[in-house]
Amino acid sequence: MDKNSLTRRQFITTASSGAIAAAVASGAVPAYGNVSKKAGKLAMLGGQPVRTKPWSEWPIWDQSAEGDILSVLRSGKWFRGWGTKVTEFEKKYAELMGAKRCLATASGTTALLVAMHTLGIDAGDEVLVAPYTFIATFNVVFQSKALPVFVDTDQETFTMNPDKIEERITKRTRAIIPVHIMGQPADMDRINAIAKKHNLLVIEDACQAWLAEYNHKKCGTLSDLGCFSFQNSKNLPAGEGGAIVGNNEEIIDRCYTFHNCGRPHGSVKATGKNPLRGTNYRMQEFQAVILMSQMKRIQRDADTRLENALYLTSRIKDIPGVIPCKLAPGATRSAYHLYAFRYKKEYFNNIPRVRFRSAMAAEGVGCGPGYGPQNKDGLIEDALSSKGYKRLFSKKRLKKYREENHLPDNDQLCQEAIWFSQKFLLGTKSDMDDIANAILKVYENRDKLA
């Protein structure tokens, strides 16, 4: 095959197997490398912006699904107990993920809550969590009256650093919640090995990782249970919604029972009508219809995001001070819910990150700063100071927790991260060129922004 004629599908296959570096070296994917090109005046200083046209909209509605939505609404069977759509979605999503079973829930947060309850995580337990994540990951631990113990972040992958896990384990540790943040798979082989060694449960927070893969297996299927979100911004959206996937039939039956007000389901047997603890975390029928409609495009969109993300990386990786996020060892595909890199201001004449972002926005390429240091969030001290936590944990343990709650690598990452929305990656190669050219333009004008 001619090295300059790599097809779209061949590109994705090559990239997904972790061979993108070889593709770049061969010339099949152009390496950027050229950081001496003269750029024009920055838009924020009166020049012409790199980009003036809008980015892709998200979510994108499929009008062909409107008949199914209307059918559900007119039937009056909006509750899953009277309808069939949620059950149909669960079967299709399990098949998509390569899992035996799926349980649809009201949100990604409720998926995590159901998973934790079903696996027996309870008051006074400790759970190891990733700090570079959305607040829900550790909020659900507090909601379970357990203690979220943060494990420092691997700056290259933005995910939990396996080297830092064992030092956080105590006699009360019951589980690990790795997060496939931004769609970047965590290093699951090492995490699972540590969990097995210490007899710990593993719950994957895959709420941003639809179709992401580790060792060519879907994220969310690599542990005791995996949890997903379908909130409006997500790659598979339904406004709200979530799911749990797993390969143990009895565990999923118990998840179903808990999420449906404690009503026994499948292998779960009991006497009486509602003899078991439970709550209402059910998905609605019309949400399932939306999700099944969106699933028609999810693989195509995922391929587009991957192709564009890898091309963008090839364009910006040689710009000084720009370090794109890398895949963890064993990871074979990112979902690219977000595209991220680290911004090293010392290579940009020490321009603060906020100034860099303002310059990028003026060029028509808005970008975000990512998560802050969640382990220092005020809600943590609020929980630790509560009557309940003072009953559950000794004064000595809470004092030690506060003293050890320092994550230098995560702190630095929170100061350097730059994000682009997943909808940026649904465009064309020319759109990726706009992003790369905007970054380069800011770099070349760095002396004018001080």
Buried (B, 14 or more C-beta within 10 A) or exposed (E): EEEEEBEEEEBBEBBBEBEBEEBBEEEBBEBBEEEEEEBEEBBBEEBEBBBEEEBBEBBEEEEEBEEBBEEBEEEEBBEBEEBEBBBBBBEBBBEBBBBBBBBBBBBBBBBBBBBBBBBEBEEEBBBBBBBBBBEBBBBBBBBBBBBBBBBBBBBBBBBBBBEBBEEBBEEBBBBBBBBBBBBBBBBBBBBBEBBEEBEBBBBBBBBBBBBBBBEEBBBBBBBBBBBBBBBEBBBBBBBBBBBBBBBEEEBBBBBBBBBBBBBBBEEBEEEEEEEBEBBEBBBBBBBBBBBBBBBEBBEEBBBBBBBBBBBBBBBBBEBEBBBBBBBBBBBBBBBBBBBBBBBEBEBBBEBBBEBBBBBBBBBBBBBEBBBBBBBBBEEBEEBBEEEEBEEBBEEEBBEEBEEEBEBEBBBBBBBBBBBBBBBBBBBEEEBBBBBBBBBBBBBBBBEBBE
